Amino acid sequence: MAIVRFFVYFFTASSLLFGQAYTSADSLYQPRKEQLSTFERSFKPSFYDSEVYLYKKNDTAKVSGRSIDQLTSAPPETLQGFRVQLLATNNYDEANTTRNIITQTFPDVWIYLVFESPTYKIRVGDFANRAEAKILLDQFLTKGFRKAWIVPDRIIRNQLPKPPLPTPIDSTSLLR
């Protein structure tokens, strides 16, 4: 008989503890049912917007000092691509002279001086595929770089435009 009382006591206590025997207390835990219109009247969408910009078509809108119409660029990234190699030499002065000549004739092209011991290599361009590199290769072949060829290399994508060359200073005008 004591065992029966123990089981009855155990099951009633566990049902109360684990929330299975609620009768009048259920109404305390039920959500109140209200009309949706109550919430719609108090909803203000502008409260949830962090910044709202209203611009007219003729306005020159600016965000953080930059014009919105200005193109934005992605950050530079390095990936596998192709470059045109123009020279491979053991002489640093020859490589530097060639780089200066290329800078004067092709001011918009990125030029890379790569040192792989004991050779200095002059490479130009950043191309994602071989067809793009072939166009620049043809230009260099017509300019007299007969040993130019396309090589696979790590390239820089989304690179900023190359800055213009500095203007030469006329030292004779300073003496006057």
Residue pairs with C-beta under 8 A, 6 or more apart in sequence:
12 21
15 21
22 29
46 52
53 61
53 63
55 61
55 68
60 67
60 69
61 67
61 68
61 69
62 68
73 158
73 160
74 158
75 158
76 156
76 157
76 158
76 159
76 160
77 156
77 157
77 158
78 154
78 155
78 156
78 157
79 128
79 154
79 155
79 157
80 152
80 154
80 155
81 126
81 127
81 128
81 129
81 152
81 153
81 154
81 155
81 157
82 125
82 127
82 128
82 129
82 130
82 132
82 133
82 150
82 151
82 152
82 153
82 155
83 112
83 123
83 124
83 125
83 126
83 127
83 133
83 150
83 151
83 153
83 155
84 123
84 124
84 125
84 133
84 136
84 137
84 140
84 148
84 149
84 150
84 151
85 121
85 122
85 123
85 148
85 149
85 150
85 151
86 98
86 102
86 122
86 123
86 124
86 140
86 145
86 147
86 148
87 94
87 95
87 98
87 120
87 121
87 122
87 145
87 147
88 119
88 120
88 121
88 122
88 147
89 95
89 119
89 120
90 118
90 119
90 120
91 120
92 120
94 120
95 113
95 120
95 121
95 122
96 113
98 122
99 111
99 113
99 122
102 109
102 111
102 122
102 124
103 111
103 165
104 165
105 143
106 124
106 139
107 162
107 164
107 165
108 162
109 124
109 125
109 136
109 162
110 124
110 125
110 126
110 156
110 159
110 162
111 122
111 123
111 124
112 122
112 123
112 124
113 120
113 121
113 122
114 120
114 121
114 122
114 123
115 121
123 151
123 153
124 136
124 140
125 133
125 136
126 155
126 156
126 157
126 159
127 133
127 136
127 155
128 155
128 157
130 150
133 150
134 150
137 148
137 149
137 150
140 148
141 148
